[in-house]
Structures are given as structure tokens and as C-alpha cells.
């Protein structure tokens, strides 16, 4: 599909691009690896999601978080109906229409941000993966739809990639989330490792906490790898983008292992040079077997 931006929406899409460039990410966001025609729509998706995420997390929205998320949803619906809305939502509504993206996908994302405000514990892996189904999987499916890929089988593999990335982000940001009172490690896993919730919330490192992190990394690696058939099915610049994202996630898990699972005191992250090496590795993977 040939994508073009109407002159009336040029400034709206530029705002989305600005936001996608502004914020630090471990993984590519509307990067130069993507086909040129996909970058603006994916930037609009990123700006939509990142703004709602800020409502759920950033200090300036304390006391009015749910109201802001609800307002964001209503404004998206207004934009879809051609009524006045913030520029980001004007661009994103255009993207949804052009690529025939089901409205349920962005609604699921907003549901996840509401869950962040009301739920701070998950009993089992199944419970946590249900959160990922709302918080991460819709993003991958929307990226595929923007890229013209509607094969449900590939969308299913994307769910493993995106759900795995969400889990990786949890372990990477353990200390940040715990300071907010959120424990994403399933309660059943705490019991198995012999970890008390208060020890986590107080950022108290211990062999038991590191065992908890090790078990989480092991589980995530197995889950994440189930999405590899998607990587093997994509070619071109989109394939490069997804491979880079995949290796970025695997690399964060490796960094956690290198830290001996000290996830409470150190946040693993990529340097600019390491990000470049990920892209080089992705290019190599298109030539050599994975």
C-alpha cells in the first residue's frame, strides 16, 4: 500500500516523529531500518501509546491519571469521527483508518494502562501474560498491519515477540517499578524462590531475589524464542527492524545474567555503540542462518 500524508496532517505526523525521537528506548522506534513509508504511521502509534503511558506513570499526572487516560480515549474516538482532537490523535486516527486497524487494538492498550493503576500483583505467569496481551501484543499486531501483513499465524508469532519484550522490560525496570509499588514477578514465583514481597519493595538484594530473577529470565527466554518463526518469515527492512528488536531483547536478558541477576541495584541498558552492533547483527542474520 502506498502511504501519503495529507497536507492537513503534516504537522500532526511531525509531532509524532518528534516524540519518537525524543524518548530513550532500548529497541528501535520508527527507526531508519524501517521502510520509509512505515515510519510516520508507526511514529503515530508510538506517540499515542507513549502519551497514555505517561498518564499512568509520570508524576505530573498524579491524582488525575485515570481521567487523563479516559480523556485520551474519548479524544481518539473524536478524531476517528473527524472532530477536533490533539495532533497526535489526528495522525493516529488517520493511520488506523488507512491501514484498517481494528479499534480494539488501541483500546486494549488503554486497558493495560488502566490495569497499571489498579493492579500491582499477578498470581501466575498466565495472569501476567494476560496483561502482556493488552500492553504489548497489540503494538506488534498494529506494526504488522501497517506493514501490510494480515496473516494471523504471523500475528500469533508476533505475540510471543511482543509479550517477551514486555517481560524483558519488567525485569530490566525492576527497581523502577518496585519504587512505584508494582511487583510484576508472579506471586507463585516469589513463593517458589522464597522471596518476600516486602524485600522486593524495599529493594533488598539477596540470593533468593537473584534466584527469582534467574527463574524469570529462564522463563522469558523460552517464551521469547517461540516468536522466532516471525523473524524467519519477514524480509527486507521490516525484517531487519524486527530482528534488531529481537536481539535487543535477548541482549538485555544476557546483561541481566552478566550482572549475576542483581536487578534491584543496576538497570541494564544499551550503549549507542551496542545499538549499532545490534543492527549489524540483524543484517548478518539476513545472510546467515539464525
N, C-alpha and C positions, 0 to 999 in steps of 0.2 A: 504494500500500500504506500502511495506517495503522500507524505505528510507535509502540509504547509500551514504556516501560522497566519491567520487573518491580520491585517494591519491593525485592527481594533484591539487585538490581543498581544501585540508585540511587546508592549511594556509589561504586561502581566506575566508572560513567559520569561522575560528578562529578570523579573523579580524572583522567579523560581530558580533560575540559573544562579543568581546572586546568592540565594540561600544555600544552594547545593555546594557552592564553592567555599562558603564561609565556615561551615562547621566541620570539625575534625571527625574523620571516620577511619576505622581500620580497613574497611573494604571500599572498593570503587563506588562512587556515586555519580551517575551520568558522566562517566569518565571518557577520556579520549579513545578508550578501547571500543566503546560502543559505536554502532553505525550512526553517522551524523543525524539521520532522520529520527532516531530514537532518543537522542539526548534531551531535547526540550520536553517531550512528554514525560520521560522518566524524571526529569528535574521537577516537573509539576507534581508528580506523585510523591517525590521526596519532600517537597515543601509542604504539601498537605499533611503528610504523616509527621514530619518533624515539628510542625507548629502544634499539632494536637498533643504530641509527646511532651512538648514544653509545658502545655497546660497542666499535664499530670505531674510534672516533676519540678519545674523551676520555682524558686522561692517567691518571685513576684506574683504568682497566681495563688498563693496560699489563701484559703478561705473562700475562693470562688472557682475552684478547679472544675467541678462538675458543671457549673453554669457555663464556663468557657467552652468546654467540650460540647455541651448541648447547643450552644450558640454556633459553634463551628459546623455542626451537623446541619442545623437549620439554614445556615448561610450557604452550604453546599447545595442543599435542595433548592434554594432560591436561585443559585447560579445555574443549576440544571434547567430551571424553568425560565431562564432568560432575564431574571430580575437582578437588581443591584446586589453585589457581593464583593468581598475583598479580592484584589487582583489574583492572588494565589488560587483562590477557588474558581475564579473565572477561567483561568488556564486549565485547572484540573478538570472542571466540568466539560470543557471542550475536549480534553483528552479522553474522558470517559465516553463521550458521545461518538467521537471519530473512530475509536477502536472497539466500540460496542462492548464495553466492560460492564459486567453486571454490577449494579449499585450495591449488592450485598457484600462485595469485597471491601470497599472502603468503609461500609457500615460495620463489618467485622473488626476492622482496625480500631474504629472508635470504641467498640465494645471492649476491646482489650485495654484501652486507656482508662475506661471506667472501672474495669476489673482491678487495675493498679491502685485505684483509690479505695476499694472496698475489700480487697482480698490480699492478705500478706503471708499466707501459708498455703502449701499444697501438700496433700497427704501422700500421693503416689506419683510415679512417673506419668501414669495415664492422666492424672489431673493437670500436671504441668504441661504435658503435650497438648491438652485441650486449650490451654492458654496460648501456646505457640500457634495453634490452628487459627487463632484470631489475630495474634500480634505480628506474626511473621509470614505465615503461608500466603495470605492474600497479596503481599508485596510481590513474591515470586510469580504468582499467577498473573498479576497485572503486568509485570515486566514481560512475561511470555506473550500475553495478549497484545501488548504494544508492539512486540516483535513479530506479530503475525502467526504465533504458534498457538493453536487451539486444541492440540492433541491431548486428551485427558490423561493418557498414560504418562506423557512428559510432564504434565502438571502435577501428577502424583509423585514423580521423582523429585520435582521442584520442592514439594512439601518437605521432603527429607532434608534437602539442602537448606531451606529457609528455617525449618524448625531446628536443625542442627546449629545454624548460625545464631539463633536466638539463645539456645542453651549455652553456646560458647560465650556469648555476650554476658550471660548471667554469671558464669564462672570468672570471666575477666573483670567484671564490675562488682564482684562480691562485696568488697569493702564499702563501695558507694551505696549499693542497695541496702546493706545491713544498717548503715547510718540512717537510712530512711525507714528502718523498721521492717524491711521486706526480706523474707527468707525464701529464696527460690529452690533451695535444696529440699527435696521432698521429706516430709516428716518421717516416713518409713526409712529413708536413708540415714537420717540423723540417728534413729534408734539402732540401725544396723552397725553404724560406726561408733556408737557410744558417745555421741555429741549432744550436749545440752543446748537448747535454743539460746539461752542467756549468754553462754560462752561465745556463740557466734555474734550475737547482737553487741556484745562488749568487745568484739574483735580480739578475743583471747585465743592466740595460736596454741596448738597442742598436737601431739601425734594423732589423736583421734580426729581433729579437724582436718589434718592433712590426709588421713585415710578417707574421710568424707569427700574431699576434693579429688583424690585419686579415683575413687569409685565413680564420681560424676564424670570425670574426663574419660574413663574407660567406656562408660555407657554412651557418652556422646560420640566418641569415635565410631563405635559400631553403628549407631543410628545415622550419623552423618554420611557414612560410606554407602548407605543404601540409596543415596541420591546420585551416585557416580554414573549410572546409565544416562542421566540427563547430559552430563558433560560429554559423554561419548556420542551423543545424538546431535549435538549442536556444532555448527561450523562457523567460519567467518568471525567477524568482530564480536558478535554476541557470545560465541563460544569462548573467545579469549576473555571477555569480561567475566563470564560465569566461572571459568577455570581459575582466574585470578582470585575471585571471591572465595572459591573453594579452598585453594591453597592458603589464602589468608586465614581462613578459619582453622585449618589444620595446623598452621604455624602457631597460632595463639595457644592451641592445646599443647603444642610442643614446648612453647615458652613456659607454660604452667608447670610442665614436667621438669624443665630445667631449673625452675625455682624451687624444686622439691615440694611443690603444692602449697607454697606459702602465699595463699591467695588473700589473706587478711591484711598483710603489710605491704605488698607490692602488686601494682597493677601492670600486667604485661601489655606491651604495645609495640607497634611497628615504627621504626625509623624511616625517614624518606628513602634512604638507600635500600632498605629492606623491601619497601613497597615496590620500587623499581625492579628488584630481583624477582618479585612475585610475577610481575608482568612478563619478564624474560622467561621464567619457568613455564608460564601459561603458553607462550609462543612455542617453546620447546615441546610441550605436550601435544601440540597440534601436528608435530612432525614425528615424534617418537611415541611408542605405546605408553599408556599410563601405567 
